[in-house]
């Protein structure tokens, strides 16, 4: 049995984009010359497994060649597109939505679907040109790294590592011709319709589809089973009961799953809390001044940028608060950059993007970066870079309500600060007279393995001084 295969380097692996700084370099693929094999099972693999994935930061897309292999059981060229590694430590993702459906043609680098890990939302992009033969998962499914997302029937031999035709069991040979995709794909249908047919014990390939291009619809399956009326009535009753009486199961997805893991680890760390009241009269005046002199309609001034900048100034004098703890080596790493995270509650879950290098940014630059991160968080478009690398976190619960909270650490950071709401309260002067003051309660949670109470108290007093006397902050800003 002889199988001749030639893989051309410039056809099989092409650069992911024109930017050499973010794309994979060309890889030499060896030429496999004619060989003889005693049995079909002794043939070499049909496509290599290449752990080759690059993040292109400008497009927020992943281009993957990882484990794209040809299905040897198929009668033509099938490529399995798996969920590849989307980041360090990521073992699974939630499928959010598909950009294609079965039977659709796919161009090279065309987005296939959108997935969400516990760190970011990512588009998975096709590396090859072809036709969608089978979609393996539905939106909402949790998919392990390495599981097949979709099968592609390749259309052009120039865009795939190899096409095969196996009309006879013992003969496998290259084919540059376009496979008959209609015969390869089988019944066209959505994953939901396939699941319905499976639940009813029906072979979906036996159902005649009434949809476009012979697509099998839900109604076709129900009609085939002769249970359309019963199932429809059952669905209606089930929906009514579920909405009024039955318990509802809400699976944790994306950022919510990440919070479960992070908070579980945080409870194993010895915490202590330090609470202080800060006079915010000067902060309120500063915000009004910025607002009255604002010449950029796209910028909205709030208290938070000044709090972030003053926090960074205090961290300069108390670097241990901006550190992290290496439990294995019993070492404290003092972070050089002040990457200050801000907890944001969104409809997709709690996220903590961080503003990088706050020590080098102006108040206006911090304001604009904060607005950018808030916009991305609201639209579920934060990148991995936005949510990683934080060194300390602010939780602004006062924006929602409450005087102060008792936060848990966002590991591996050693401190997190909960900000209460700013409210006007009566205060007494030394002579006994009463005056109104805008005050805010702050609660600092610290890792007691790294920080002690005295250090945190001094740090907080320094931060408080910068907030209550912004002229000191301006004097030392760079």
ROVOPA-746315 format. One record per residue (C-alpha): residue in three letters; z, x, y; residue number from 1. Coordinates in steps of 0.5 Angstrom, whole numbers, plus 500, padded with zeros to 3 digits. Each point is the difference from the previous one (the first is absolute). Layout:
SITE  resn    Z    X    Y  resi
SITE   ala    Z    X    Y   NUM
...
// end
This chain:
SITE  resn    Z    X    Y  resi
SITE   unk  500  500  500     1
SITE   unk  498  503  506     2
SITE   unk  502  498  507     3
SITE   unk  497  504  506     4
SITE   unk  504  499  507     5
SITE   unk  499  503  507     6
SITE   unk  505  499  505     7
SITE   unk  497  502  507     8
SITE   unk  506  503  505     9
SITE   unk  497  497  506    10
SITE   unk  499  493  497    11
SITE   unk  506  499  496    12
SITE   unk  505  503  505    13
SITE   unk  498  500  508    14
SITE   unk  505  501  506    15
SITE   unk  504  494  502    16
SITE   unk  498  500  507    17
SITE   unk  497  505  505    18
SITE   unk  507  503  502    19
SITE   unk  501  506  495    20
SITE   unk  508  500  503    21
SITE   unk  501  493  496    22
SITE   unk  495  500  494    23
SITE   unk  500  503  494    24
SITE   unk  496  506  499    25
SITE   unk  494  500  495    26
SITE   unk  502  502  493    27
SITE   unk  495  503  495    28
SITE   unk  499  496  494    29
SITE   unk  498  503  494    30
SITE   unk  493  499  496    31
SITE   unk  501  497  493    32
SITE   unk  494  502  496    33
SITE   unk  498  497  494    34
SITE   unk  505  500  494    35
SITE   unk  500  497  493    36
SITE   unk  506  496  498    37
SITE   unk  501  497  493    38
SITE   unk  503  493  502    39
SITE   unk  500  496  506    40
SITE   unk  507  501  501    41
SITE   unk  499  507  500    42
SITE   unk  496  500  507    43
SITE   unk  503  503  506    44
SITE   unk  503  495  505    45
SITE   unk  495  497  505    46
SITE   unk  503  501  506    47
SITE   unk  505  505  503    48
SITE   unk  507  498  502    49
SITE   unk  501  503  507    50
SITE   unk  506  499  504    51
SITE   unk  496  500  506    52
SITE   unk  503  496  506    53
SITE   unk  500  501  507    54
SITE   unk  503  497  506    55
SITE   unk  495  499  506    56
SITE   unk  505  498  506    57
SITE   unk  495  498  505    58
SITE   unk  498  494  495    59
SITE   unk  506  499  496    60
SITE   unk  496  499  494    61
SITE   unk  501  504  493    62
SITE   unk  494  503  497    63
SITE   unk  501  501  492    64
SITE   unk  496  503  495    65
SITE   unk  507  500  495    66
SITE   unk  498  498  493    67
SITE   unk  494  496  502    68
SITE   unk  497  500  493    69
SITE   unk  495  496  496    70
SITE   unk  501  495  495    71
SITE   unk  498  503  493    72
SITE   unk  500  493  497    73
SITE   unk  496  497  506    74
SITE   unk  492  499  499    75
SITE   unk  499  503  506    76
SITE   unk  503  504  506    77
SITE   unk  507  498  502    78
SITE   unk  504  504  504    79
SITE   unk  508  498  500    80
SITE   unk  503  501  507    81
SITE   unk  507  501  499    82
SITE   unk  506  499  505    83
SITE   unk  501  508  502    84
SITE   unk  506  503  503    85
SITE   unk  501  498  507    86
SITE   unk  505  504  502    87
SITE   unk  506  505  497    88
SITE   unk  505  496  496    89
SITE   unk  496  494  500    90
SITE   unk  499  497  493    91
SITE   unk  498  493  501    92
SITE   unk  497  495  506    93
SITE   unk  499  493  501    94
SITE   unk  493  497  501    95
SITE   unk  499  497  506    96
SITE   unk  493  497  500    97
SITE   unk  493  502  498    98
SITE   unk  494  501  504    99
SITE   unk  495  499  495   100
SITE   unk  499  495  494   101
SITE   unk  497  500  493   102
SITE   unk  493  501  500   103
SITE   unk  500  503  507   104
SITE   unk  496  506  502   105
SITE   unk  504  506  502   106
SITE   unk  498  506  505   107
SITE   unk  502  507  500   108
SITE   unk  507  500  504   109
SITE   unk  500  493  500   110
SITE   unk  507  497  500   111
SITE   unk  502  497  494   112
SITE   unk  507  497  501   113
SITE   unk  507  501  504   114
SITE   unk  506  502  497   115
SITE   unk  507  501  502   116
SITE   unk  505  505  498   117
SITE   unk  507  501  502   118
SITE   unk  498  504  505   119
SITE   unk  493  498  503   120
SITE   unk  494  495  500   121
SITE   unk  494  503  497   122
SITE   unk  493  499  499   123
SITE   unk  497  502  493   124
SITE   unk  492  502  501   125
SITE   unk  495  501  495   126
SITE   unk  497  507  499   127
SITE   unk  494  497  496   128
SITE   unk  494  495  501   129
SITE   unk  500  494  495   130
SITE   unk  502  493  499   131
SITE   unk  506  497  499   132
SITE   unk  501  498  492   133
SITE   unk  507  498  499   134
SITE   unk  506  500  505   135
SITE   unk  506  501  496   136
SITE   unk  506  498  505   137
SITE   unk  501  494  504   138
SITE   unk  504  501  507   139
SITE   unk  507  500  500   140
SITE   unk  500  504  493   141
SITE   unk  504  507  500   142
SITE   unk  495  505  497   143
SITE   unk  503  507  497   144
SITE   unk  496  506  502   145
SITE   unk  495  501  495   146
SITE   unk  498  493  498   147
SITE   unk  493  498  501   148
SITE   unk  499  496  507   149
SITE   unk  493  498  498   150
SITE   unk  494  502  496   151
SITE   unk  493  502  503   152
SITE   unk  493  499  497   153
SITE   unk  497  506  503   154
SITE   unk  493  499  503   155
SITE   unk  497  506  502   156
SITE   unk  501  507  496   157
SITE   unk  500  504  506   158
SITE   unk  507  497  502   159
SITE   unk  503  500  493   160
SITE   unk  502  506  496   161
SITE   unk  496  497  494   162
SITE   unk  497  493  497   163
SITE   unk  500  499  493   164
SITE   unk  496  495  496   165
SITE   unk  503  499  493   166
SITE   unk  495  495  497   167
SITE   unk  501  503  493   168
SITE   unk  507  503  497   169
SITE   unk  498  507  499   170
SITE   unk  496  501  506   171
SITE   unk  502  502  507   172
SITE   unk  496  502  505   173
SITE   unk  499  501  508   174
SITE   unk  497  494  503   175
SITE   unk  497  501  507   176
SITE   unk  498  492  500   177
SITE   unk  504  495  503   178
SITE   unk  504  496  495   179
SITE   unk  499  493  499   180
SITE   unk  506  498  504   181
SITE   unk  500  493  498   182
SITE   unk  501  501  493   183
SITE   unk  505  505  501   184
SITE   unk  504  496  504   185
SITE   unk  501  494  496   186
SITE   unk  503  494  503   187
SITE   unk  501  500  507   188
SITE   unk  507  497  502   189
SITE   unk  506  502  504   190
SITE   unk  506  503  497   191
SITE   unk  504  493  501   192
SITE   unk  494  496  496   193
SITE   unk  501  505  495   194
SITE   unk  507  499  499   195
SITE   unk  499  493  500   196
SITE   unk  495  500  494   197
SITE   unk  505  505  497   198
SITE   unk  506  495  500   199
SITE   unk  496  494  498   200
SITE   unk  497  505  494   201
SITE   unk  493  500  502   202
SITE   unk  495  505  500   203
SITE   unk  497  500  507   204
SITE   unk  494  503  497   205
SITE   unk  498  494  497   206
SITE   unk  501  496  506   207
SITE   unk  494  498  504   208
SITE   unk  501  502  508   209
SITE   unk  498  495  505   210
SITE   unk  501  505  506   211
SITE   unk  495  505  503   212
SITE   unk  497  504  496   213
SITE   unk  503  497  494   214
SITE   unk  507  501  502   215
SITE   unk  505  496  496   216
SITE   unk  505  496  504   217
SITE   unk  507  497  499   218
SITE   unk  496  493  499   219
SITE   unk  496  503  495   220
SITE   unk  506  502  496   221
SITE   unk  503  494  500   222
SITE   unk  494  496  499   223
SITE   unk  499  504  494   224
SITE   unk  507  499  497   225
SITE   unk  500  493  501   226
SITE   unk  507  500  504   227
SITE   unk  498  500  507   228
SITE   unk  503  493  502   229
SITE   unk  507  502  496   230
SITE   unk  500  507  503   231
SITE   unk  499  498  507   232
SITE   unk  505  494  500   233
SITE   unk  505  506  497   234
SITE   unk  498  504  505   235
SITE   unk  502  495  505   236
SITE   unk  506  498  497   237
SITE   unk  502  507  499   238
SITE   unk  499  502  508   239
SITE   unk  504  494  502   240
SITE   unk  506  502  496   241
SITE   unk  500  507  501   242
SITE   unk  500  499  508   243
SITE   unk  506  495  500   244
SITE   unk  504  501  494   245
SITE   unk  499  506  496   246
SITE   unk  502  507  501   247
SITE   unk  495  505  503   248
SITE   unk  499  507  497   249
SITE   unk  498  505  506   250
SITE   unk  498  507  497   251
SITE   unk  501  506  505   252
SITE   unk  494  503  502   253
SITE   unk  498  506  504   254
SITE   unk  505  502  505   255
SITE   unk  505  496  498   256
SITE   unk  500  503  493   257
SITE   unk  501  507  504   258
SITE   unk  506  497  503   259
SITE   unk  503  498  494   260
SITE   unk  499  508  497   261
SITE   unk  502  503  507   262
SITE   unk  506  496  501   263
SITE   unk  503  501  492   264
SITE   unk  499  507  501   265
SITE   unk  504  500  507   266
SITE   unk  506  496  497   267
SITE   unk  501  506  496   268
SITE   unk  501  504  506   269
SITE   unk  507  501  504   270
SITE   unk  499  496  506   271
SITE   unk  505  500  506   272
SITE   unk  499  496  507   273
SITE   unk  501  501  507   274
SITE   unk  500  495  505   275
SITE   unk  499  501  508   276
SITE   unk  499  495  506   277
SITE   unk  495  503  505   278
SITE   unk  499  497  507   279
SITE   unk  493  499  501   280
SITE   unk  500  498  508   281
SITE   unk  496  506  501   282
SITE   unk  495  499  494   283
SITE   unk  499  493  503   284
SITE   unk  498  502  507   285
SITE   unk  496  505  497   286
SITE   unk  496  495  496   287
SITE   unk  499  496  506   288
SITE   unk  497  505  504   289
SITE   unk  495  502  495   290
SITE   unk  498  493  499   291
SITE   unk  499  499  508   292
SITE   unk  496  506  500   293
SITE   unk  496  499  494   294
SITE   unk  492  502  501   295
SITE   unk  498  499  493   296
SITE   unk  500  493  498   297
SITE   unk  499  502  492   298
SITE   unk  507  503  501   299
SITE   unk  507  496  499   300
SITE   unk  506  504  502   301
SITE   unk  506  499  496   302
SITE   unk  507  503  499   303
SITE   unk  498  503  494   304
SITE   unk  496  506  502   305
SITE   unk  506  503  505   306
SITE   unk  505  499  494   307
SITE   unk  495  504  496   308
SITE   unk  499  506  505   309
SITE   unk  507  500  501   310
SITE   unk  502  500  493   311
SITE   unk  495  506  499   312
SITE   unk  504  504  506   313
SITE   unk  506  499  496   314
SITE   unk  497  502  494   315
SITE   unk  498  507  503   316
SITE   unk  508  501  501   317
SITE   unk  502  498  493   318
SITE   unk  494  502  495   319
SITE   unk  504  498  494   320
SITE   unk  500  493  502   321
SITE   unk  492  501  499   322
SITE   unk  501  503  493   323
SITE   unk  499  498  493   324
SITE   unk  504  502  494   325
SITE   unk  497  503  494   326
SITE   unk  504  498  494   327
SITE   unk  498  505  495   328
SITE   unk  501  506  504   329
SITE   unk  505  498  504   330
SITE   unk  497  502  506   331
SITE   unk  499  496  507   332
SITE   unk  493  501  503   333
SITE   unk  500  499  508   334
SITE   unk  494  497  502   335
SITE   unk  496  503  506   336
SITE   unk  496  494  502   337
SITE   unk  504  493  502   338
SITE   unk  496  495  496   339
SITE   unk  504  494  502   340
SITE   unk  499  494  496   341
SITE   unk  500  493  502   342
SITE   unk  502  494  495   343
SITE   unk  495  494  501   344
SITE   unk  500  494  497   345
SITE   unk  493  497  498   346
SITE   unk  498  494  496   347
SITE   unk  498  505  495   348
SITE   unk  507  503  499   349
SITE   unk  504  505  504   350
SITE   unk  497  507  502   351
SITE   unk  502  506  504   352
SITE   unk  494  504  503   353
SITE   unk  502  506  504   354
SITE   unk  498  503  507   355
SITE   unk  499  507  498   356
SITE   unk  502  506  505   357
SITE   unk  504  496  505   358
SITE   unk  503  506  503   359
SITE   unk  493  502  502   360
SITE   unk  498  493  503   361
SITE   unk  501  496  507   362
SITE   unk  503  493  500   363
SITE   unk  493  497  502   364
SITE   unk  497  504  493   365
SITE   unk  506  497  496   366
SITE   unk  499  493  503   367
SITE   unk  493  500  498   368
SITE   unk  501  503  493   369
SITE   unk  505  495  499   370
SITE   unk  495  494  502   371
SITE   unk  495  503  495   372
SITE   unk  505  501  494   373
SITE   unk  502  492  502   374
SITE   unk  493  498  500   375
SITE   unk  498  503  493   376
SITE   unk  507  498  497   377
SITE   unk  498  493  502   378
SITE   unk  493  500  497   379
SITE   unk  503  504  494   380
SITE   unk  495  506  501   381
SITE   unk  505  506  501   382
SITE   unk  498  506  497   383
SITE   unk  504  505  495   384
SITE   unk  501  505  506   385
SITE   unk  503  494  504   386
SITE   unk  505  499  495   387
SITE   unk  502  507  497   388
SITE   unk  504  506  503   389
SITE   unk  505  496  504   390
SITE   unk  506  504  502   391
SITE   unk  505  494  503   392
SITE   unk  499  493  500   393
SITE   unk  502  495  506   394
SITE   unk  501  492  497   395
SITE   unk  499  496  506   396
SITE   unk  504  494  498   397
SITE   unk  501  498  507   398
SITE   unk  493  497  501   399
SITE   unk  502  495  495   400
SITE   unk  507  499  501   401
SITE   unk  507  502  499   402
SITE   unk  505  505  503   403
SITE   unk  499  506  495   404
SITE   unk  498  501  493   405
SITE   unk  503  504  494   406
SITE   unk  493  504  498   407
SITE   unk  499  504  493   408
SITE   unk  497  507  500   409
SITE   unk  492  500  500   410
SITE   unk  500  506  495   411
SITE   unk  499  506  501   412
SITE   unk  503  499  507   413
SITE   unk  507  502  501   414
SITE   unk  501  494  506   415
SITE   unk  498  494  502   416
SITE   unk  501  496  506   417
SITE   unk  501  492  501   418
SITE   unk  499  498  507   419
SITE   unk  503  493  502   420
SITE   unk  498  495  506   421
SITE   unk  501  502  507   422
SITE   unk  504  495  503   423
SITE   unk  504  499  507   424
SITE   unk  508  500  499   425
SITE   unk  505  500  505   426
SITE   unk  504  507  501   427
SITE   unk  506  502  504   428
SITE   unk  500  506  505   429
SITE   unk  507  504  500   430
SITE   unk  502  496  506   431
SITE   unk  500  493  496   432
SITE   unk  493  497  503   433
SITE   unk  495  497  495   434
SITE   unk  493  502  500   435
SITE   unk  494  499  496   436
SITE   unk  497  505  495   437
SITE   unk  494  500  495   438
SITE   unk  503  503  494   439
SITE   unk  497  502  493   440
SITE   unk  504  501  494   441
SITE   unk  497  506  495   442
SITE   unk  502  501  493   443
SITE   unk  498  507  497   444
SITE   unk  500  501  493   445
SITE   unk  500  507  497   446
SITE   unk  500  504  494   447
SITE   unk  507  502  499   448
SITE   unk  497  506  495   449
SITE   unk  497  503  506   450
SITE   unk  504  497  507   451
SITE   unk  507  499  501   452
SITE   unk  503  495  505   453
SITE   unk  501  505  506   454
SITE   unk  493  502  500   455
SITE   unk  497  493  500   456
SITE   unk  505  498  505   457
SITE   unk  498  506  505   458
SITE   unk  493  499  499   459
SITE   unk  501  492  501   460
SITE   unk  503  502  507   461
SITE   unk  495  505  502   462
SITE   unk  494  494  499   463
SITE   unk  505  495  503   464
SITE   unk  500  505  506   465
SITE   unk  492  500  501   466
SITE   unk  500  493  499   467
SITE   unk  505  498  506   468
SITE   unk  498  506  504   469
SITE   unk  492  500  500   470
SITE   unk  500  506  505   471
SITE   unk  503  504  495   472
SITE   unk  494  499  495   473
SITE   unk  495  501  505   474
SITE   unk  503  506  502   475
SITE   unk  500  503  493   476
SITE   unk  493  497  498   477
SITE   unk  494  505  499   478
// end
